Amino acid sequence: APRAQYFLGIVGKEHGTAQGRVELRAVVLGRNAELERCIAFQRALATADALFATGQSVTLGEPASATDAASAYKGSADGYAAVAATLAAAGPSALLAEAEHAEAAALYWGVQDWEGSCMAAERAMLSYDRTGSDYAATKAKALLAAALMETAPTTKATCGASPQLATESRSERVRRLLAAAADQHHQHNRQRNGSHGQ
């Protein structure tokens, strides 16, 4: 908006002597319907990100906030879910996968809704697979397994299930998913480092 004031807060989680650099660039764009839609998604994601950051600030003992951590995390998960639900109608995309993954993380770390996190992580994993983002899919798979591991033994959650392994127990499913994620992570690191001995 013309003559508006904007504020940017930068919070680091690294050790006290860590150094970094932030570049901020403002660009004035023309207006059209597609751009407005994109801006609306980015604003919704930024709002969810801010709520997640508020939850983390409270969790990490930052100065008192007007909200409690659980409410902030829940608000962020709901925000990510709303963006994902809208994007899903257009089919797989990187933004859809990232929104689903963020929802799963917020449900896991902040809300501790293990079944909800498990299901959102599975949606993210499938969306990443459909967009060819193999390593991101691996990270979503690891979160899926971690959330499934936290569910009650009587859970009816089907996330991570394989039709070929119909008799697989919940703990066997967790082990299979974690082993696959660890193997894929190892392969990714070998390719990234260009070394076969690591």
DAFENMO-V330176 format. One record per residue. RES is the residue in three letters. SS is DSSP state (alpha for helix, beta for strand, coil for the rest). PSI is psi as a letter, one per 20 degrees, with the letter a starting at -180 (none if undefined). Layout:
# DAFENMO-V330176
[[RES & SS & PSI] [RES & SS & PSI]]
This chain:
# DAFENMO-V330176
[[ALA & coil & q] [PRO & coil & p] [ARG & coil & j] [ALA & coil & q] [GLN & coil & p] [TYR & coil & q] [PHE & coil & q] [LEU & coil & p] [GLY & coil & p] [ILE & coil & p] [VAL & coil & p] [GLY & coil & q] [LYS & coil & i] [GLU & coil & r] [HIS & coil & r] [GLY & coil & h] [THR & coil & j] [ALA & coil & q] [GLN & coil & q] [GLY & coil & a] [ARG & coil & q] [VAL & coil & p] [GLU & coil & p] [LEU & coil & p] [ARG & coil & p] [ALA & coil & p] [VAL & coil & p] [VAL & coil & p] [LEU & coil & q] [GLY & coil & r] [ARG & coil & p] [ASN & coil & r] [ALA & alpha & g] [GLU & alpha & g] [LEU & alpha & g] [GLU & alpha & g] [ARG & alpha & g] [CYS & alpha & g] [ILE & alpha & h] [ALA & alpha & g] [PHE & alpha & g] [GLN & alpha & h] [ARG & alpha & g] [ALA & alpha & g] [LEU & alpha & h] [ALA & alpha & h] [THR & alpha & g] [ALA & alpha & g] [ASP & alpha & g] [ALA & alpha & h] [LEU & alpha & g] [PHE & alpha & g] [ALA & alpha & h] [THR & alpha & g] [GLY & alpha & g] [GLN & alpha & h] [SER & alpha & g] [VAL & alpha & g] [THR & alpha & h] [LEU & coil & j] [GLY & coil & k] [GLU & coil & r] [PRO & coil & q] [ALA & coil & p] [SER & coil & r] [ALA & coil & i] [THR & coil & r] [ASP & coil & r] [ALA & alpha & g] [ALA & alpha & g] [SER & alpha & h] [ALA & alpha & g] [TYR & alpha & g] [LYS & alpha & g] [GLY & alpha & h] [SER & alpha & g] [ALA & alpha & g] [ASP & alpha & h] [GLY & alpha & g] [TYR & alpha & g] [ALA & alpha & g] [ALA & alpha & g] [VAL & alpha & g] [ALA & alpha & g] [ALA & alpha & h] [THR & alpha & g] [LEU & alpha & h] [ALA & alpha & h] [ALA & coil & h] [ALA & coil & i] [GLY & coil & r] [PRO & coil & q] [SER & coil & r] [ALA & alpha & h] [LEU & alpha & h] [LEU & alpha & g] [ALA & alpha & g] [GLU & alpha & h] [ALA & alpha & g] [GLU & alpha & g] [HIS & alpha & g] [ALA & alpha & h] [GLU & alpha & g] [ALA & alpha & g] [ALA & alpha & g] [ALA & alpha & g] [LEU & alpha & h] [TYR & alpha & g] [TRP & alpha & h] [GLY & alpha & g] [VAL & alpha & h] [GLN & coil & l] [ASP & coil & n] [TRP & alpha & g] [GLU & alpha & g] [GLY & alpha & g] [SER & alpha & g] [CYS & alpha & g] [MET & alpha & g] [ALA & alpha & h] [ALA & alpha & h] [GLU & alpha & g] [ARG & alpha & g] [ALA & alpha & g] [MET & alpha & g] [LEU & alpha & h] [SER & alpha & g] [TYR & alpha & g] [ASP & alpha & g] [ARG & alpha & h] [THR & coil & j] [GLY & coil & k] [SER & coil & m] [ASP & alpha & g] [TYR & alpha & h] [ALA & alpha & h] [ALA & alpha & h] [THR & alpha & g] [LYS & alpha & h] [ALA & alpha & h] [LYS & alpha & g] [ALA & alpha & g] [LEU & alpha & g] [LEU & alpha & g] [ALA & alpha & g] [ALA & alpha & g] [ALA & alpha & g] [LEU & alpha & h] [MET & alpha & h] [GLU & alpha & i] [THR & coil & q] [ALA & coil & q] [PRO & coil & h] [THR & coil & j] [THR & coil & q] [LYS & coil & j] [ALA & coil & p] [THR & coil & j] [CYS & coil & p] [GLY & coil & i] [ALA & coil & q] [SER & coil & p] [PRO & alpha & h] [GLN & alpha & i] [LEU & alpha & l] [ALA & coil & h] [THR & coil & j] [GLU & coil & p] [SER & coil & r] [ARG & alpha & g] [SER & alpha & h] [GLU & alpha & h] [ARG & alpha & g] [VAL & alpha & g] [ARG & alpha & g] [ARG & alpha & g] [LEU & alpha & g] [LEU & alpha & g] [ALA & alpha & g] [ALA & alpha & g] [ALA & alpha & g] [ALA & alpha & g] [ASP & alpha & g] [GLN & alpha & h] [HIS & alpha & g] [HIS & alpha & g] [GLN & alpha & g] [HIS & alpha & g] [ASN & alpha & h] [ARG & alpha & g] [GLN & alpha & g] [ARG & alpha & g] [ASN & alpha & i] [GLY & coil & k] [SER & coil & p] [HIS & coil & i] [GLY & coil & j] [GLN & coil & none]]
